[in-house]
Amino acid sequence: MEAAIGSILVVTLIFGVIEFGLAFKDYLSMSAAVRDGARVASTLGSTTSTDYDVIQQIKRRMVAVDSNQIERIVVFKASSPSSTIESVNAACKTTSITNVCNSYSAADLSRPSTDFVGSGSAKDVAWPPASREDTLSGPPDYVGVWVQISHQNITGLINVAETYSDEVVMRIEPATIS
């Protein structure tokens, strides 16, 4: 009788550790990918392919997370290093907003680079990279990257999907002197 109760507790504890470990792995992968994406956005600045390169870097960095777990990637114009997506415009989490943000879904991870040209019907037309300030002549723009993923528990002990998000804001590095 005591062994039955003890073994149930041990199995429950083991499953809990596994669930926590897998959730932590997903969060750490996402967090590292957001930092890398923001670095790419900061470095490339107004380069035409900036947003494409950002989402490809996030995709490469999140190898530990299945790509169908990625719900949303947002590249947004921040006003300062302490800006958040909520302080800019929380609607960016669901849709692109002119001169504010470009919002991408998981389906955009497999789009070709020709879909990201900053004009016409391109995916990055709302806040095109060409409009980002990356010269030394004026105040710099700040770029933020926000990512949201879902984590489905795997052991079935707790049958709840969790949603994790993270964001990083960096100053766009000057590319030219004007």
C-alpha positions as CSV (number, residue, x, y, z in Angstrom):
1,M,0.0,0.0,0.0
2,E,2.8,2.5,0.9
3,A,4.7,1.5,-2.2
4,A,1.7,2.2,-4.4
5,I,1.2,5.7,-2.9
6,G,4.9,6.4,-3.0
7,S,5.3,5.3,-6.6
8,I,2.4,7.5,-7.7
9,L,4.0,10.5,-6.1
10,V,7.4,9.7,-7.7
11,V,5.9,9.2,-11.2
12,T,3.9,12.5,-10.8
13,L,7.1,14.3,-9.7
14,I,9.1,12.8,-12.7
15,F,6.4,13.9,-15.2
16,G,6.3,17.4,-13.6
17,V,10.1,17.7,-14.0
18,I,9.9,16.6,-17.6
19,E,7.0,19.1,-18.4
20,F,8.9,21.9,-16.7
21,G,12.1,21.1,-18.5
22,L,10.5,21.0,-21.9
23,A,8.6,24.3,-21.3
24,F,11.8,25.9,-20.0
25,K,13.7,24.7,-23.2
26,D,11.0,26.2,-25.4
27,Y,11.1,29.5,-23.5
28,L,15.0,29.7,-23.6
29,S,15.0,28.9,-27.3
30,M,12.5,31.6,-28.0
31,S,14.3,34.1,-25.8
32,A,17.6,33.5,-27.6
33,A,15.9,33.7,-31.0
34,V,14.3,37.1,-30.1
35,R,17.7,38.5,-29.1
36,D,19.3,37.3,-32.3
37,G,16.5,38.6,-34.4
38,A,16.8,42.1,-32.7
39,R,20.6,42.0,-33.4
40,V,19.9,41.4,-37.1
41,A,17.3,44.1,-37.2
42,S,19.7,46.5,-35.4
43,T,22.6,45.7,-37.7
44,L,20.8,45.7,-41.0
45,G,18.7,48.8,-40.3
46,S,17.3,50.1,-43.6
47,T,18.5,47.2,-45.8
48,T,15.6,46.0,-48.0
49,S,15.8,42.4,-46.7
50,T,16.0,43.3,-43.0
51,D,12.6,41.8,-41.9
52,Y,13.2,38.7,-44.0
53,D,16.6,38.2,-42.5
54,V,15.1,38.8,-39.0
55,I,12.5,36.0,-39.3
56,Q,14.9,33.7,-40.9
57,Q,17.4,34.2,-38.1
58,I,14.6,33.5,-35.6
59,K,13.6,30.3,-37.5
60,R,17.3,29.2,-37.5
61,R,17.8,29.9,-33.8
62,M,14.6,28.1,-32.7
63,V,15.6,24.6,-33.9
64,A,14.6,23.3,-30.5
65,V,11.0,24.5,-31.1
66,D,8.8,23.1,-33.8
67,S,8.0,25.8,-36.3
68,N,4.3,25.3,-35.9
69,Q,4.6,26.4,-32.3
70,I,5.6,29.9,-33.5
71,E,2.4,32.0,-33.4
72,R,3.6,35.5,-34.2
73,I,6.7,37.5,-35.0
74,V,6.5,41.3,-34.9
75,V,9.1,43.8,-35.9
76,F,8.2,47.2,-34.5
77,K,9.3,50.8,-34.3
78,A,10.2,51.5,-30.7
79,S,10.6,55.1,-29.3
80,S,13.3,54.2,-26.8
81,P,15.2,51.2,-25.5
82,S,12.6,50.7,-22.8
83,S,9.7,50.6,-25.2
84,T,7.4,47.5,-25.2
85,I,5.0,46.3,-27.8
86,E,2.2,47.4,-25.6
87,S,3.5,50.9,-25.3
88,V,3.9,51.1,-29.0
89,N,0.6,49.5,-30.1
90,A,-0.7,46.2,-28.7
91,A,-2.6,45.7,-32.0
92,C,0.7,44.8,-33.6
93,K,0.4,41.4,-32.0
94,T,-2.3,40.5,-34.5
95,T,-1.8,42.8,-37.5
96,S,0.7,45.1,-39.3
97,I,0.2,48.8,-38.7
98,T,1.4,51.5,-41.0
99,N,4.6,53.2,-39.8
100,V,4.5,51.2,-36.6
101,C,5.1,47.5,-37.1
102,N,5.2,44.5,-39.4
103,S,3.4,41.4,-38.0
104,Y,4.2,37.9,-39.3
105,S,2.6,34.6,-38.8
106,A,4.3,31.1,-38.8
107,A,3.3,30.8,-42.5
108,D,5.7,33.7,-43.3
109,L,8.7,31.7,-42.2
110,S,8.6,29.8,-45.4
111,R,8.0,32.7,-47.8
112,P,10.7,33.6,-50.3
113,S,12.8,36.8,-49.8
114,T,11.1,38.3,-52.9
115,D,7.9,38.7,-50.7
116,F,9.9,41.2,-48.5
117,V,10.8,44.2,-50.6
118,G,9.1,47.0,-48.6
119,S,6.7,48.1,-51.3
120,G,3.5,47.1,-53.1
121,S,1.9,44.0,-51.6
122,A,5.1,42.9,-49.7
123,K,4.8,41.5,-46.2
124,D,6.9,44.3,-44.8
125,V,5.1,47.2,-46.4
126,A,3.5,48.6,-43.2
127,W,6.9,49.7,-41.7
128,P,9.3,49.2,-44.6
129,P,13.0,48.9,-43.8
130,A,13.8,51.8,-46.1
131,S,11.9,54.1,-43.8
132,R,14.1,53.2,-40.8
133,E,16.6,55.9,-39.7
134,D,20.1,54.4,-39.7
135,T,22.3,57.5,-40.3
136,L,24.4,59.6,-38.0
137,S,22.7,62.8,-38.9
138,G,19.6,62.4,-36.8
139,P,18.3,60.6,-33.8
140,P,18.4,56.9,-34.3
141,D,15.4,54.7,-34.6
142,Y,14.9,51.8,-32.2
143,V,13.7,48.5,-33.5
144,G,11.9,45.9,-31.4
145,V,11.3,42.2,-32.1
146,W,8.5,40.4,-30.3
147,V,7.8,36.6,-30.6
148,Q,5.0,34.5,-29.3
149,I,5.0,30.7,-29.2
150,S,2.7,28.1,-27.9
151,H,3.9,25.1,-25.8
152,Q,1.7,22.0,-25.7
153,N,2.4,19.8,-22.6
154,I,3.7,16.5,-23.8
155,T,3.1,14.1,-20.9
156,G,-0.6,14.6,-20.6
157,L,-0.4,15.0,-16.9
158,I,-1.4,18.6,-17.3
159,N,-3.4,19.1,-20.4
160,V,-3.0,22.8,-20.9
161,A,-1.3,24.7,-23.6
162,E,0.9,27.6,-22.5
163,T,1.7,30.7,-24.5
164,Y,5.1,32.4,-24.1
165,S,6.3,35.7,-25.5
166,D,9.4,37.8,-25.3
167,E,10.7,41.0,-26.8
168,V,13.9,42.9,-27.3
169,V,14.5,46.5,-28.3
170,M,17.8,47.7,-29.8
171,R,19.0,50.9,-31.4
172,I,19.5,50.7,-35.2
173,E,23.2,51.0,-35.8
174,P,24.2,53.8,-38.1
175,A,25.1,52.5,-41.6
176,T,25.9,55.8,-43.3
177,I,27.1,59.3,-42.5
178,S,24.9,62.0,-44.0
